[in-house]
Amino acid sequence: MTHEHRIALLIDADNSPAGKIDEVLDELAKYGVINIRRAYGDWKSRHLNAWEEVLHEYAIQPVQQFAYTKGKNATDSAMIIDAMDLLYTKQLDGFGIVSSDSDFTPLVMRIRANGLKVFGFGEKKTPEPFVKACSVFLYLENLGGPAESDIIAVTETEKDSVMPTAAKTAATKLSAKELKSDTRLVSLLRRAVEAKADDEGWAGLGAVGQHISQKDSFDSRNYGYAKLKDLFHAIGLFEVQSRDKGVFVRDKRSTQRPLTTSAP
């Protein structure tokens, strides 16, 4: 029998939209079986009403965490403590962490130091240190449609402050100009192609994607493209060829470089 990868899903319900849970579970199911599912928050709070409606449907265990001190997020501490307990008492292969809070960055780094994968999910407001610390990070706005189930019935004057970011922001495809202006993205793609390129500069897309995943929490969907191939096409800096053995990419600059000859 093949080994089924075991994943623990920990949700910061205070900082995550319930309307995205189906997409989160679908994504994690690609990597393994989600044996542990827990959502943390003060379940007496009206803010978590949307989460209460999906707990039973998705077999998620609610973990009550009272706000002992006003202004302090006790949920973070509870999640971190539980994560460390699970890390050492359960035979897990990875963690899924749903939150837009950078306080989990040290936890993610600690889990990865033990050789486990961490799949992060958060809104586009998520601080970059947390995003980059994860093995893979996906913005919730780019998974499915708006989280309509999280829109609470409020007055017109309250809507802007209460409506979650995921409900207000639609996933958008970045244009070629926007992609090219992202110097970090351009460098990441070019270095990955260069690392896997043959003598003519061509690199298999699968090998390129694997190289990127070993280095960065990159996912093409965060730029509005369902597949890495689509992103390479859109950015316009690479040649893309479909062959019998798969898809190959090459930096367009490699065709512009003069051939070097050895001295006689």
C-alpha positions in Angstrom: 0.0 0.0 0.0 1.2 3.5 -0.8 1.7 6.0 2.0 -1.1 8.6 2.2 0.3 11.9 3.2 -1.4 13.2 6.4 -2.2 16.8 6.8 -3.5 18.9 9.7 -5.6 21.9 8.9 -5.6 24.7 11.4 -7.8 27.7 10.8 -7.6 31.2 12.3 -11.3 31.8 12.1 -11.0 35.3 13.4 -8.9 36.2 10.3 -10.3 34.0 7.6 -13.5 33.9 5.5 -15.7 30.8 5.9 -16.9 31.0 2.4 -13.5 29.8 1.1 -13.3 26.6 3.1 -14.5 24.3 0.3 -11.8 25.6 -2.0 -9.2 25.3 0.7 -10.1 21.6 1.3 -10.1 20.9 -2.4 -6.6 22.4 -2.7 -5.2 20.4 0.3 -6.8 17.2 -1.0 -4.3 17.4 -3.9 -1.4 16.8 -1.4 -2.9 14.2 1.0 -5.6 13.3 3.5 -6.8 16.0 5.9 -7.0 13.9 9.1 -7.2 16.9 11.5 -9.4 19.9 11.0 -9.6 22.6 13.6 -10.9 26.2 13.6 -9.9 28.6 16.4 -11.8 31.6 17.7 -14.2 33.0 20.2 -17.4 31.2 19.1 -19.5 33.6 21.2 -18.6 36.3 18.8 -21.2 37.3 16.1 -18.2 37.7 13.7 -17.9 33.9 13.5 -21.6 33.2 12.6 -20.6 32.2 9.1 -18.1 29.7 10.3 -20.6 28.0 12.6 -22.7 27.2 9.6 -20.0 25.2 7.9 -18.3 23.4 10.8 -20.5 20.3 10.8 -20.7 20.2 7.0 -16.9 19.9 6.6 -16.2 18.0 9.9 -14.2 20.9 11.4 -13.6 20.9 15.1 -14.3 24.3 16.7 -11.7 25.2 19.4 -13.0 27.9 21.8 -10.5 30.6 22.7 -11.6 33.5 24.9 -10.1 36.9 24.5 -8.5 37.1 27.9 -7.0 40.5 27.3 -8.7 43.1 25.1 -6.7 43.9 22.0 -4.7 40.7 22.2 -5.3 37.8 19.8 -5.4 34.7 22.0 -6.4 32.6 19.0 -2.8 32.8 17.7 -1.3 31.4 20.8 -3.8 28.5 21.0 -3.1 27.6 17.3 0.7 27.7 17.8 0.5 25.6 21.0 -1.7 23.0 19.2 0.5 23.0 16.1 3.6 22.2 18.2 1.8 19.4 20.0 0.7 17.9 16.7 4.1 18.2 15.3 5.6 16.0 18.0 2.7 13.7 18.8 1.3 12.9 15.4 2.9 11.4 12.4 2.1 14.2 10.0 3.5 15.1 6.6 2.2 18.6 6.4 0.1 21.4 7.8 -2.5 23.7 6.2 -2.7 27.1 8.0 -5.5 29.5 7.1 -4.8 33.0 8.3 -3.8 36.5 7.2 -1.7 37.1 10.3 2.1 37.3 10.1 2.3 36.1 13.8 2.4 32.6 12.4 5.6 33.1 10.4 8.0 31.7 13.2 5.6 28.7 13.5 5.8 28.0 9.8 9.6 28.2 9.8 9.7 25.8 12.8 7.5 23.2 11.1 9.5 23.4 7.9 12.7 22.9 9.8 11.3 19.5 10.8 10.9 18.6 7.1 7.2 19.1 6.8 5.3 21.0 4.1 3.2 24.0 5.1 0.4 25.1 2.8 -0.7 28.6 3.6 -4.0 30.4 2.7 -4.8 34.0 3.4 -6.2 37.2 1.9 -4.1 39.5 -0.2 -3.5 41.7 2.9 -1.3 38.9 4.3 2.2 40.2 5.2 4.9 39.0 2.9 7.0 37.2 5.6 4.2 34.8 6.2 3.6 34.2 2.5 7.3 33.5 1.8 7.7 31.3 4.8 5.2 28.7 3.5 6.1 25.9 1.2 3.1 27.0 -0.9 0.9 30.0 -0.3 -2.4 30.8 -2.1 -4.4 34.0 -1.9 -8.0 33.2 -1.0 -9.3 35.8 -3.5 -7.9 33.6 -6.3 -9.7 30.5 -5.2 -13.2 30.3 -6.5 -15.5 33.3 -6.3 -16.1 35.9 -3.6 -16.8 34.6 -0.1 -20.5 35.6 -0.2 -21.3 33.6 2.9 -19.2 35.9 5.0 -21.1 39.1 4.2 -22.9 40.0 7.4 -26.2 41.9 7.3 -25.2 45.4 8.4 -26.2 48.9 7.8 -24.9 50.8 4.7 -22.5 52.8 6.7 -20.9 49.7 8.3 -20.5 47.7 5.1 -17.0 48.9 4.1 -15.5 48.1 7.5 -17.2 44.8 8.1 -17.2 43.1 4.7 -14.2 40.8 4.3 -11.5 41.7 1.8 -12.1 38.4 -0.1 -15.7 39.4 -0.7 -14.7 42.8 -2.1 -11.8 41.7 -4.3 -12.2 39.5 -7.4 -9.3 37.5 -8.7 -7.7 39.4 -11.6 -5.2 38.4 -14.3 -2.1 40.6 -14.3 -1.2 42.0 -17.7 2.1 41.4 -19.4 3.2 44.9 -18.4 2.3 44.3 -14.7 4.0 40.9 -14.8 7.2 42.3 -16.3 7.3 45.1 -13.8 7.5 42.5 -11.0 11.3 42.2 -10.9 11.2 39.5 -8.3 8.9 37.3 -10.4 10.9 37.9 -13.6 14.1 36.9 -11.8 12.5 33.8 -10.2 11.3 32.5 -13.6 14.5 33.3 -15.4 16.7 31.7 -12.8 14.5 28.5 -12.7 14.7 28.2 -16.5 18.4 28.7 -16.5 18.9 26.1 -13.8 17.1 23.4 -15.8 18.0 24.5 -19.4 19.8 22.3 -21.9 22.6 23.5 -24.2 20.1 25.3 -26.4 18.4 27.1 -23.4 15.3 24.9 -23.4 13.9 23.7 -20.1 11.1 21.3 -19.3 8.2 23.1 -17.7 7.7 20.4 -15.1 11.4 20.6 -14.0 11.1 24.4 -13.9 8.0 24.2 -11.7 9.6 21.7 -9.4 12.7 23.9 -9.1 10.6 26.9 -8.2 8.6 25.0 -5.6 11.8 23.9 -3.8 12.9 27.5 -3.5 9.8 29.7 -3.1 6.1 29.6 -2.0 5.1 30.4 -5.6 1.8 29.7 -7.3 0.8 31.0 -10.7 -2.8 31.4 -9.5 -1.7 34.3 -7.3 -1.1 36.2 -10.5 -4.4 35.2 -12.0 -3.2 32.2 -14.2 -4.5 28.7 -13.6 -1.3 27.1 -14.9 2.4 27.9 -15.0 2.3 27.5 -18.7 -0.3 30.3 -19.0 1.9 32.6 -16.9 5.0 31.9 -19.1 2.9 32.7 -22.2 1.4 35.9 -20.6 4.6 37.5 -19.4 6.0 37.5 -22.9 9.7 37.0 -22.0 9.9 33.4 -22.8 9.4 31.1 -25.8 7.0 28.3 -25.1 6.9 25.0 -27.1 4.6 22.0 -26.8 6.4 18.8 -27.8 5.7 15.1 -27.6 7.6 14.9 -24.3 5.8 17.9 -22.8 6.0 21.7 -22.6 9.4 23.4 -22.8 10.3 27.1 -22.2 13.3 29.2 -23.1 14.4 32.7 -22.1 14.1 34.9 -25.3 17.3 36.6 -24.3 19.2 33.3 -25.0 18.4 33.6 -28.8 19.8 37.1 -28.9 23.2 36.3 -27.4 26.1 36.0 -29.9 27.7 32.5 -30.1 31.1 32.4 -28.4 34.0 30.7 -30.2 37.1 29.4 -28.6 40.4 31.0 -29.5 42.5 29.1 -32.1 
